[in-house]
């Protein structure tokens, strides 16, 4: 065993976020594949028939290009890091081997500024004093790239006090030390609990641009995607792009057909489908993500083929089903649909309304195999069965992984399903 494998990270015992890190990378993948096979078998599905070989991460280390850290005041000084397992003790993650080196450098510069006299005080969870509560930093993935802006970084500072002026001064000082920092934003969250953002509060720019635009290379040509600070961004965008490509491959889109992209985010899958010639509707709960998706459609010249609706899938889909005429000559016209929900999975009403449209193919991308298996059971009852399941390693060193599942109508399944009302 190499020295790197024996001591892969000085933070490992205290942090606990990457328990598989001491294992050779091939063994990490094998363990995840075995876990997915066990999940499928427990759900009554045949892993030998369904499972594709796992897709490794393009970068097993330093893959994280989005980092969300806790800021805490301690007797030894401010800390930026993660909660230790089972506690609210913050482990400072300086030098983390999962994070992009450029993010590590940015955060080290921020740590130095927070230790300086007159710096904003980090939040104290016991006394509820201090302002800076969380830090969200993002870096452009060099495997994707952005023309004219190599190494671009953005930073969002979350404060409990609401004093954005001291954060502006802090971020300007950081900008002088880190020229690649493109923009800084501030967000006020004085709510109790562990939520990083207050959904009812806006995120305000301190200076610069809080969005990063990456160029993905697709079988249908390059696709530029902007993600704002408030929008969801995969921690490993280059690995996520491989999973998105598998979704499109599973759907095999045809020019002129309709496509649905549920939980569409900033349009990562929807615009690939539009590029293939589909007429796409994306549905997304996050207003900032919908704004980015619409911007991205225009950025790629696809606004005529893709439109995006803001709202819950279980609310928006029944209206679409009624408008398109579920089970009739309208519907998806034999088209396709993709789903990429959060760890919670899909609401039953969303799956029912989707299946009422009778797409010829479905692709479900999931970061939580347990909710995926639950939803596959629901889809089976609605007439759809998995045909292929693939593991994508977006989280090396951890037990977590992403799954892309292709589904098709079951033989003998009903041609129409009741449309959920809402």
TIVOVO-26370 format. One record per atom (N, C-alpha, C, O): residue in one letter; x, y, z. Coordinates in steps of 0.2 Angstrom, whole numbers, plus 2048, in hexadecimal, padded with zeros to 3 digits. Layout:
<sites>
AXYZ...
</sites>
This chain:
<sites>
X8047FA800X800800800X804806800X809806804X80380B7FCX8078117FBX806815802X801815806X80B81A803X80A81F808X804823808X80182480DX802825802X7FC829801X7F6825803X7F1828806X7F681E802X7F081A804X7F081980BX7EA81980EX7F681980EX7F6818816X7F481E819X7F181D81FX7F6824817X7F482A81AX7F182F815X7F5834813X7EB82E813X7E983280DX7E783980FX7E783D80BX7E583A815X7E3841817X7E484281FX7E283D823X7E7847821X7E8848828X7E284A82CX7E2849832X7DC84B828X7D684D82BX7D284782CX7CC848830X7D384182AX7CF83C829X7CC83A82FX7C6839830X7D0839835X7CD83683BX7C883B83EX7C4839842X7CA84183EX7C6846841X7BF84883DX7BA849840X7C0849836X7BB84B832X7B6845831X7B0846832X7B884082FX7B483A82DX7B083A827X7AC836826X7B183F823X7AD84081DX7AF83B817X7AA839813X7B5838817X7B7834812X7BA82E814X7C082C814X7B5829817X7B882381AX7BB81E815X7BF81A817X7BA81F80FX7BC81A80AX7C381C807X7C6819803X7C5822809X7CB825806X7D2821807X7D6821803X7D381D80DX7D981980DX7D9813808X7DE810807X7D3811805X7D380C800X7D580E7FAX7D48147F8X7D98097F6X7DA80B7EFX7D480C7EBX7CE80A7EDX7D48117E6X7CE8137E3X7CA80E7E0X7C480E7E0X7CD8097DDX7C98037DAX7C58007DFX7BF7FE7DEX7C87FF7E5X7C47FC7EAX7BE8007EDX7B97FD7EEX7BF8077EDX7BA80B7EFX7B480A7EAX7AE8097ECX7B580A7E3X7B08097DEX7AD8027DFX7A78027DEX7B17FD7E0X7AE7F67E1X7A97F67E7X7A47F37E7X7AB7F97EDX7A67FA7F2X7A07FD7F1X79A7FB7F3X7A08037EDX79A8067EBX7968027E7X7908027E7X7997FF7E2X7957FB7DDX7927F57E1X78C7F47DFX7957F27E6X7927ED7EAX78C7EF7EEX7877EC7EFX78D7F67F0X7877F87F4X7817FA7F0X77C7F87F2X7827FC7EAX77D7FD7E5X77A7F77E3X7737F67E3X77E7F27E2X77B7EB7E0X7777E87E6X7717E67E5X7797E97ECX7757E77F2X76E7EB7F2X7697E87F4X76E7F17F1X7687F67F1X7637F37ECX75D7F37EDX7667F27E6X7617EF7E0X75E7E87E2X7587E77E2X7637E47E5X7607DD7E7X75B7DE7ECX7567DA7ECX75C7E27F1X7577E37F7X7517E67F4X74B7E57F7X7517E97EEX74B7EC7EBX7477E77E7X7427E97E3X74A7E17E6X7477DC7E2X7497DC7DBX7467DA7D6X74F7E07D9X7517E17D2X7587DD7D2X75B7DB7D6X7597DB7CBX75F7D77CAX7657DB7C8X7667DD7C2X76A7DB7CDX7707DF7CBX7747DC7C5X7777E07C2X7747D67C5X7787D37BFX7757D57B9X7797D57B4X76F7D67B8X76C7D87B2X76C7DF7B1X76D7E27ABX76C7E37B6X76B7EB7B5X7717EF7B6X7727F47B3X7767EC7BAX77C7F17BCX7817F17B6X7837EC7B4X7837F77B4X7887F97B0X78E7FA7B4X78E7FB7BAX7947F97B1X79B7FA7B5X79B8027B8X7988067B4X79E8037BDX79E8097C0X7A280E7BCX7A780C7B9X7A08147BCX7A481A7B9X7A881D7BEX7A58217C3X7AE81D7BEX7B38207C3X7B38287C2X7B182B7BDX7B582B7C8X7B68327C7X7BB8347C3X7C18317C3X7BB83A7BFX7C183C7BBX7C683E7C0X7CC83F7BEX7C58407C6X7CA8437CBX7C88407D2X7C48437D6X7CB83A7D4X7C98377DAX7CB83B7E0X7C983A7E6X7D08407E0X7D18457E5X7D184C7E2X7D184D7DCX7D08507E7X7CF8587E5X7C98597E0X7CA85D7DCX7C48557E1X7BF8557DCX7B985A7DEX7B585C7DAX7B985C7E5X7B48617E7X7B58687E4X7BA86B7E6X7B086A7E0X7B18717DEX7AB8757E1X7AA87B7DFX7A78737E5X7A38767EAX7A48747F1X7A386E7F2X7A58797F5X7A68777FCX7A287C801X7A1882800X79E878806X79A87C80AX79D87A811X79D875814X79F880815X7A387F81BX7A0883821X79D88881FX7A0880827X79E88482DX7A388882FX7A988782FX7A188F831X7A6893834X7A589483BX79F89583DX7AA892840X7A8893847X7AE89684BX7B4895849X7AC89A850X7B189D854X7B3897859X7AE89485CX7B989685BX7BB892860X7C1895864X7C389A862X7C289286AX7C789686EX7CE89686BX7D289A86CX7CF891866X7D5891862X7D589685CX7DA896859X7D089985BX7CF89D855X7CA89B850X7C7895852X7C889E84BX7C389C846X7C5896842X7CA894841X7BF892841X7C088C83DX7BB88C837X7B688E838X7BD889832X7B988882CX7BA88182AX7BF87E829X7B487D82BX7B487682AX7AE87382AX7A9876829X7AE86C82CX7A886882DX7A7866834X7AC866838X7A1864835X79F86183CX7A285A83CX7A2856838X7A6859842X7A8852843X7A284D844X79D84F846X7A3847842X79D842842X79A842849X79D84184EX793843849X78F84284FX790848854X78E84785AX79284E851X793853856X79385A852X79285A84CX793860856X794866853X79B869854X79B86F854X79F865855X7A6867855X7A986884EX7A986384AX7AB86E84DX7AD86F846X7B586D845X7B986F848X7B6869840X7BD86783EX7BF86B838X7BC86B833X7C486F839X7C7873834X7C986F82EX7CD86A82FX7C7871828X7C986C822X7CE86F81EX7CF86E818X7D3873821X7D887681DX7DC87081AX7DE86B81EX7DE870814X7E286B810X7DE86580EX7E186080DX7D786580EX7D385F80CX7D585D805X7D5861801X7D6856805X7D88537FFX7D28527FAX7D38507F4X7CC8537FCX7C68527F8X7C58597F4X7C28597EFX7C785F7F7X7C58657F5X7CA8677EFX7D08657EFX7C886B7EAX7CC86E7E5X7D28727E9X7D18757EDX7D88717E6X7DD8757E9X7DC87C7E9X7DF8807EDX7D987F7E4X7D78867E3X7D38887E9X7D388D7EBX7CE8847EAX7C98857F0X7CD8857F7X7CC8897FBX7D28807F7X7D68807FDX7DA8867FEX7DA889804X7DD8897F9X7E188F7F9X7DC8957FBX7DE8997FFX7D68957F8X7D289B7F9X7D089B801X7CF8A0804X7CE895803X7CC89480AX7D189580FX7D0898815X7D789380DX7DD895812X7DE89D812X7E089F818X7DD8A080DX7DE8A780DX7D88AA811X7D98AF815X7D28A8811X7CD8AA815X7CE8A981CX7CD8AD820X7D18A381EX7D38A1825X7D88A6828X7D78A982DX7DD8A8824X7E28AD826X7DE8B4827X7E08B782CX7DA8B6823X7D78BC824X7D28BC82AX7D28C182EX7CF8B782BX7CA8B6831X7CE8B6838X7CB8B883DX7D58B5837X7D98B583EX7DC8BC83FX7DF8BD844X7DB8C083AX7DE8C783AX7DA8CB83FX7D48CA840X7DD8D0842X7D98D5847X7D48D9843X7D58DB83DX7CE8D9846X7C98DD843X7C48D983EX7C08DB83BX7C68D383DX7C28CE838X7BC8CD83BX7BB8CD841X7B78CB836X7B08C9839X7B18C383DX7B58BF83CX7AD8C3842X7AD8BD847X7A98B7845X7A38B8842X7AC8B1845X7A88AC843X7A28AA848X7A38AC84EX79D8A7846X7978A584AX7998A1850X79D89C84FX7978A2856X79789E85CX79089A85DX78C89E85FX79089485CX78A89085CX787891863X780890864X78B891868X78889186FX785898871X780898875X78989D870X7878A4872X7838A786DX7808AC86EX7838A4866X7808A7861X7828AE85FX77F8B385DX7898AF861X78C8B685FX7918B5859X7938AF858X7928BA856X7978BA850X7928B984AX78D8B884AX7958BB844X7928BC83EX7928B6839X78E8B3837X7998B5837X79A8B0832X7988A9834X79B8A6839X7938A6830X7918A0832X79389A82EX794895830X79289B828X794896823X79889981DX79789F81CX79C895819X79F897813X79E89280DX79E88C80FX79C895808X79B890802X79F8937FCX79F8997FAX7A488F7FAX7A98917F5X7A888C7EFX7A78867F0X7A988F7E9X7A988B7E3X7AE88C7DEX7B18927DEX7B18877DBX7B68887D6X7B48857CFX7B18807CFX7B68887CAX7B58857C4X7B987F7C3X7BF87E7C4X7B68797C1X7B98737C0X7BE8737B9X7BB8757B4X7C48737BAX7C98737B4X7C786E7AFX7C986F7A9X7C48687B1X7C38637ACX7BD8657A7X7BC8637A2X7B986B7A9X7B486D7A5X7B68747A2X7B687479CX7B88797A6X7BC87F7A3X7B78847A2X7B18837A0X7B988A7A2X7B689079FX7BA89479CX7C089679EX7B8896796X7BD89A791X7BE8A1794X7BA8A4796X7C58A3795X7C68A9797X7C68AA79FX7C88AF7A1X7C58A57A3X7C58A67AAX7C789F7AEX7C489C7B1X7CE89E7ACX7D08977B0X7D18987B7X7D389E7BAX7CE8937BBX7CF8937C2X7CA8987C6X7CC89A7CBX7C589A7C3X7C089F7C6X7BD89C7CCX7BC8967CDX7BC8A07D1X7B989E7D8X7B48A37DAX7B48A97D8X7AF8A17DEX7AA8A57E1X7A98A37E8X7AB89E7EAX7A78A87ECX7A68A77F3X7A08AA7F5X79E8B07F4X79C8A67FAX7968A97FDX7978A8804X7998A3807X7968AE808X7978AE80FX7908AF812X78C8B4811X78F8AA817X7888AA81AX7898AD821X78D8AA825X7858B2823X7868B5829X7808B582DX77A8B582BX7808B4834X77B8B4838X7798BB83BX7738BD83DX77D8C083AX77C8C783CX7798CC837X7768D1839X77A8CA831X7778CF82CX77C8D482AX77A8D9826X7828D582DX7868DA82BX78A8D8825X78F8D5825X7888DB81FX78B8D9819X7918DD818X7958DC813X7918E381BX7978E881AX79E8E581CX7A38E5818X79E8E2822X7A48DE824X7A68D9820X7AC8D781FX7A18D581DX7A28D0818X7A58D3811X7A98CF80EX7A28D880FX7A58DB809X7AC8DD80AX7B18DC806X7AE8E0810X7B58E2811X7B98DC811X7BF8DB80FX7B78D6815X7BB8D0815X7BC8CD80EX7C18CB80CX7B78CD80AX7B78CA803X7BC8CE7FFX7BF8CB7FAX7BC8D57FFX7C08D97FBX7C78D77FDX7CC8D77F9X7C98D6804X7D08D5806X7D18CE803X7D78CD801X7CD8C9803X7CE8C3800X7CF8C37F8X7D38BF7F6X7CC8C77F5X7CC8C87EEX7D48CB7ECX7D68C87E7X7D68CF7F1X7DD8D17F0X7E28CB7F0X7E78CC7EDX7E18C67F4X7E58C17F5X7E48BB7F0X7E98B87EFX7DE8BB7EEX7DC8B57E9X7D98B87E3X7D38B97E2X7DE8BA7DEX7DB8BD7D8X7D68B97D4X7D28BC7D0X7D68B37D4X7D18AF7D1X7CA8AF7D4X7C58AD7D1X7C98B27D9X7C38B37DCX7BE8B87D8X7C08BE7D8X7B98B57D5X7B58B97D0X7B08BD7D4X7AE8C27D1X7AD8BB7D9X7A88BE7DCX7A68BC7E3X7A88B67E5X7A38C07E7X7A28BE7EEX79A8C07EFX7988C57EDX7978BC7F3X7908BE7F5X78F8BD7FCX7938BA800X7898C07FFX7888BF806X7808BD807X77C8BE803X77F8B980CX7798B680DX7788B6815X77C8B5819X7728B9817X7708B981EX76C8B3820X7678B281DX76E8AF825X76A8AA828X76B8AA82FX7708A7832X7668AC832X7668AD83AX7618A783DX75F8A7842X75F8A3838X75A89E83BX75E89883FX76489783EX75A895843X75D890847X75E889843X75B88983DX762885845X76387F841X76987F83DX76D88383EX76A87A839X770879835X77087B82EX77487982AX76A87E82BX76987F824X76E885823X76F88A826X77288481DX77788981BX77488F819X77689581BX76F88F815X76B895812X764895815X761890817X76289B816X75B89D818X75789D811X7588A280DX752899810X74F899809X74B89F808X7498A1803X7498A380EX7458A980DX74A8AF80CX7478B580BX7508AE80DX7558B480CX7588B4806X75A8AF803X7598BA803X75D8BB7FCX7658BA7FDX7678BB803X7688B97F8X76F8B97F8X7718BF7F4X76F8C07EEX7758C37F7X7778CA7F4X77E8CA7F2X7838C77F6X7808CD7ECX7878CD7EAX78A8D27EEX7888D87EFX7918D17F0X7958D67F3X7998D97EEX79A8DF7EEX79B8D57E9X79F8D87E3X7A08D27DEX79F8CD7E0X7A08D47D8X7A28CF7D3X79C8CB7D1X7968CD7D3X79D8C57CEX7988C17CBX7988BA7D0X79E8B77D0X7938B87D2X7928B27D6X7918AC7D2X7908A77D5X7918AC7CCX7908A77C7X7968A47C4X79A8A87C3X79689E7C3X79B89A7BFX7988977B9X7938947B9X79C8977B3X7998947ADX79E88F7ABX7A48917A9X79C8897AAX7A08837A8X79E8817A1X79888179FX7A387F79DX7A187C796X7A2875797X7A7872797X79C871796X79C86A795X79D86878EX79A86B78AX7A186378DX7A1860786X79C85A785X79D855789X79885A781X793855780X793852779X796855775X79084C778X790849771X78C84E76CX78D84D766X78985376FX78585776AX78885E76AX785863768X78E85F76CX79286576CX793868773X790865778X79786E774X79887077AX79187477DX78D876779X791874784X78B877787X78E87B78DX791878791X78C88178DX78E886792X789886798X783887796X78B88579EX7868857A3X78888A7A9X78D8897ACX78488F7AAX7858937B0X7818917B6X77C88F7B6X7858917BCX7818907C2X7838967C7X7898977C9X77E8997C9X77E89E7CEX78089C7D5X77F8967D6X7818A07DAX78389E7E1X77D89A7E4X77E8967E8X77789C7E3X7718997E6X76F8937E2X76B88F7E5X7728917DDX77088B7D9X7748857DBX77A8867DDX77187F7DBX7748797DCX77A8787D7X7798797D1X77F8767DAX7858747D6X78886E7D8X78A86D7DEX7898697D4X78C8637D6X7938647D8X7978687D6X7958607DEX79C8617E1X7A185F7DCX7A78627DCX7A085A7D7X7A58587D2X7A28597CBX79F8547C9X7A285F7C8X79E8607C2X7A185B7BCX79C8597B8X7A785A7BCX7A98567B6X7A784F7B7X7A584C7B2X7A684C7BDX7A38457BEX79C8457BDX7998417BAX79984B7BFX79184C7BEX79084C7B6X78B8497B4X79484F7B2X79384F7ABX7938487A8X78F8477A3X7978447ABX79783D7A8X79083A7AAX78D8367A5X78D83B7AFX7878387B1X78183C7ADX77D8387ABX7828427ACX77D8457A7X77D8427A0X77884179DX78384179EX78483E797X780837797X77D835792X78183379DX77E82D79DX77682D79DX77382979AX7738337A0X76C8347A0X76A835799X765832797X76D839795X76C83B78EX76C83478AX768833786X77283078BX77282A787X76D825789X76A822784X76B82578FX765820791X75F82278EX75B81E78CX75D82978DX75782B78AX75782B782X75282A77FX75D82B77FX75E82B778X759830775X75582D771X75A836776X75583B774X75483B76CX75983A769X74F83D769X74D83D762X74B844760X747847764X74E84775BX74C84E759X74484E758X74184A755X74285475BX73B85575BX736853760X730855760X73984E764X73484B769X735850770X739853771X73084F774X72F85277AX73484F77FX73584977FX736853784X73A85178AX738855790X73785B790X738851795X73885479CX73E8537A0X74184E7A0X7408587A4X7468587A8X74385A7AFX7438607B0X7428567B4X7408587BAX7458587BFX74A8557BFX74585D7C3X74A85F7C8X7508617C4X75685F7C5X74F8667BFX7548677BAX75A86B7BCX75E86C7B8X75A86F7C1X75F8737C3X7608787BEX75C87C7BCX7678797BCX76887F7B8X76887D7B0X76A8807ACX7658777AFX7648747A8X7698707A6X76986F7A0X76D86C7AAX7728687A8X7708637A3X77386179EX76A85F7A5X76885A7A0X76385D79BX76385B795X75F86179DX75A864799X75D867792X75A86578DX76286A793X76586D78DX769869789X76A86A783X76B86378CX76E85E787X76985B783X76A85977DX76385A786X75D857782X75B85C77DX75985A777X75B86277FX75986777AX75E867774X75C86876EX765867776X76A867771X76986176CX76B861766X76685B76EX76585576AX75E856766X75D852762X75B85C767X75585D762X74E85D766X74985D763X74E85B76CX74885A770X745861772X748866772X73E861773X73A867775X73A86577DX73686177FX73E869781X73F867788X73B86C78DX73B87278CX738869792X73586D798X73986B79EX73986579FX73C8707A1X74086E7A7X73C8717ADX7398767ADX73C86D7B3X73886F7B9X73D86F7BFX74086A7C0X73D8757C2X7428757C8X73F87A7CDX73B87F7CCX7408787D4X73D87C7D9X7418827DBX73E8877DCX7488827DAX74C8887DBX74B88E7D6X74D88D7D0X7498947D9X7498997D4X74F89B7D1X74F89D7CBX75589B7D5X75B89D7D2X75D8987CCX76089A7C7X75C8917CDX75E88C7C9X75A88D7C2X75C88C7BDX75388F7C3X74F8907BDX7528967B9X7528967B3X75489B7BDX7568A17B9X75D89F7B5X75E8A27B0X76189B7B9X7678997B5X7668957AFX7698957AAX7618907B0X75F88C7AAX75C8907A4X75E88E79FX7588957A6X7568997A0X75C89D79DX75C89E797X76089F7A1X7668A379FX76A89E79AX76D8A0795X76B89879DX76F893799X76C891792X77089078EX765891792X76288F78CX764895787X765893781X76389B789X7658A0784X76D8A0783X76E8A177DX77189F788X77889F787X77A89A781X77F89B77DX776894781X77888F77CX77388F776X77488A772X76F894775X76B89576FX76589076FX76388E76AX76388E775X75E888775X75888A778X75388677AX757891779X75089377CX74A892779X74589177BX74B890772X74588E76EX74388776FX73E88576DX748883772X74687C773X74587A77BX74387477CX74787E77FX74787D786X74488278AX745888789X73F88178EX73C886793X73C88379AX73C87C79BX73C88779FX73D8857A6X7388887AAX73688E7AAX7358837AEX72F8867B3X7328857BAX7358807BCX73088A7BEX73288A7C5X72D8877C9X7278897C9X72E8827CDX72987F7D2X72B8787D4X72F8757D1X7268757D8X72786E7DAX7258697D4X72086B7D1X7288647D3X72785F7CEX72085D7CFX71C85C7CAX71E85B7D5X7178587D6X71185D7D5X70C85B7D4X7138647D5X70E8697D3X70E86A7CCX70986B7C9X71486B7C9X71486D7C2X7128687BDX70F8697B8X7148617BFX71385C7BAX70C85A7B9X70A85A7B3X70785A7BEX7008597BCX6FD85E7B7X6F985C7B3X6FF8657B8X6FD86A7B3X7008687ACX6FC8697A7X7068667ACX7098657A5X70585F7A2X70485E79CX70485A7A6X7008547A4X6F98557A1X6F785379CX6F685A7A5X6EF85C7A2X6F086079CX6EC85F797X6F586479BX6F6868795X6F786478FX6F586678AX6FB85F790X6FE85B78BX6F9855789X6FA852784X6F485478EX6F084E78CX6F284778EX6F4844789X6F3846794X6F683F796X6F2839793X6EC839793X6F6835790X6F382F78DX6F0830786X6EE82B783X6F0836784X6ED83777DX6F2838778X6F8836779X6F083C773X6F583D76DX6FA84276FX6FF84376CX6F9846775X6FE84B777X70384877BX707844779X703849782X708846786X70F848784X71084D781X713844786X71A845783X71B84277CX72184277AX716840779X71683E772X71C838771X72083876DX71C834776X72182F776X728831778X72D82E777X72883777BX72F83A77DX732837783X730832785X73683B786X73B83878CX73A83D792X738843791X73D83B797X73D83F79EX74383D7A2X7448377A2X7468427A5X74B8407AAX7498437B1X7458487B1X74C8407B6X74B8427BDX7518437C0X75583E7C0X7528487C4X7598497C8X75784C7CFX7598527D0X7538497D3X75184C7D9X75784C7DEX75C8497DDX7558507E4X75A8507EAX7598497EDX7568447EBX75D8487F3X75D8427F7X7568407F9X75583A7FAX7518447F9X74A8427FBX74783E7F6X74283B7F7X74983E7F0X74683B7EAX74083F7E8X73F8457E9X73B83B7E5X73583E7E2X72F83D7E6X72E8387E9X72B8427E6X7248417E9X72083C7E4X72083C7DEX71C8387E7X7188337E3X7138377DEX7138347D9X71183D7E0X70D8407DBX7118427D5X70E8427CFX7178447D6X71B8467D0X71C83F7CBX71C8407C5X71E83A7CEX71F8347CAX7188327C7X71882F7C1X7128327CAX70C8307C7X70B8357C1X7098337BCX70C83C7C2X70A8407BDX70F83F7B7X70D8407B1X71583E7B8X71A83C7B3X7188367AFX7188367A9X7178317B2X71582B7AFX70E82B7ABX70D8287A6X70A8307ADX7048317A9X7058347A2X70183379EX70B8377A1X70D83979BX710834796X711835790X71182E799X714828795X71A829791X71A82878BX71F82C794X72582D790X72882678EX727821791X72B826788X72E81F786X73481D78AX736817789X73782278DX73D820791X73E825797X73C82B796X74182379CX7428277A2X7498267A4X74C8207A3X74C82B7A7X75382A7AAX75382E7B1X7518347B1X75582A7B6X75482D7BDX75B82D7C0X75F8287C0X75E8337C1X7648347C4X7638367CCX76083A7CDX7678327D0X7668327D7X76C8327DBX77182F7D9X76C8367E0X7728367E5X7718327EBX7758327F0X76B82F7EBX76982B7F2X7668257EFX7608257EEX76981F7F0X7678197EDX7608167F1X75C8137EEX7608187F7X75A8157FBX7538197F8X74E8157F7X75481F7F7X74E8227F4X74D8217EDX7478207EAX75281F7E9X75181D7E2X74E8167E2X7498157DEX7508127E7X74C80B7E7X74580C7E8X7418087E6X7438107EDX73C8127EFX7388147E9X7338127E7X73C8197E5X73881C7DFX7388177D9X7338177D5X73D8127D9X73C80D7D4X7368087D5X7338067D0X7358077DBX72F8037DDX7298077DBX7248047D8X72880D7DCX7238117DAX7228117D2X71C8117D0X7288127CFX7278127C8X72580C7C5X72280B7C0X7278067C8X7257FF7C6X71E7FF7C6X71B7FC7C1X71B8017CBX7138017CCX7108057C7X70A8047C5X71480A7C4X71180F7BFX71380D7B8X7118107B3X7168077B7X7178047B1X71E8057AEX71F8047A8X7238077B2X72A8087B0X72F8047B3X72F8037BAX7338007B0X7387FC7B3X73F7FE7B1X7408007ABX7447FD7B5X74B7FF7B4X74E7FA7AEX74D7F47AFX7527FD7AAX7557F97A5X75D7F97A6X7617F57A3X7607FE7A9X7677FF7AAX7688037B0X7658097B1X76D8027B4X76F8067BAX7768077BAX77A8027B9X77880D7BBX78080E7BBX7828137C0X77E8177C2X7878117C3X78A8157C9X78F81A7C6X7948187C2X78F8207C9X7948257C7X7978287CEX79382A7D2X79D8287CEX7A082A7D4X7A28317D4X7A78347D2X79D8357D7X79E83C7D8X7A183E7DFX7A28447E0X7A28397E3X7A483A7EAX7A98357ECX7A88317F1X7AF8357E9X7B58317EBX7B78327F2X7B68377F5X7B982C7F5X7BB82C7FCX7B582B801X7B682A807X7AF82C7FEX7A982C803X7A5826801X7A68237FBX7A0824805X79B81E803X7968207FDX79281C7FBX7968277FCX7908297F8X7928297F0X7988287EEX78D8287ECX78D8287E5X78782A7E2X78282B7E5X78782B7DBX78282D7D7X7808277D3X7848237D1X7798277D1X7778217CDX7728247C8X76F8297C8X7738217C2X76F8237BCX76B81C7BAX76F8177B8X76581D7BAX7618177B9X75C8187B3X75981D7B2X75D8147AEX7598147A8X7528107A9X75380A7ABX74D8127A7X74680F7A7X74280F7A1X74381479DX73E80A7A0X73A80979AX73380779CX7338047A1X72E808798X72880579AX7287FD79AX72B7FA796X7257FB79FX7247F37A0X7207F179BX71A7F4799X7217EB798X71D7E7793X7167E6797X7167E479DX7117E8794X70A7E7796X7087EC79BX7037EB79EX70C7F179CX70A7F77A1X7047FB79EX7047FB798X7007FE7A2X6FB8027A0X6FD80779BX70280A79DX6F9809796X6FB80F792X6FA815795X6FC81A792X6F681679AX6F481C79DX6F481B7A4X6F28167A7X6F68207A8X6F68207AFX6F28267B2X6F382C7AEX6EE8267B7X6EA82B7BAX6EF8317BBX6F48317BEX6ED8377B9X6F183D7BAX6EF8407C1X6E98417C3X6F48417C5X6F38447CCX6F184B7CBX6F384F7C7X6EC84D7CFX6E98547CFX6ED8587D3X6EF8567D9X6EE85E7D2X6F18637D6X6F286A7D2X6F586E7D5
</sites>
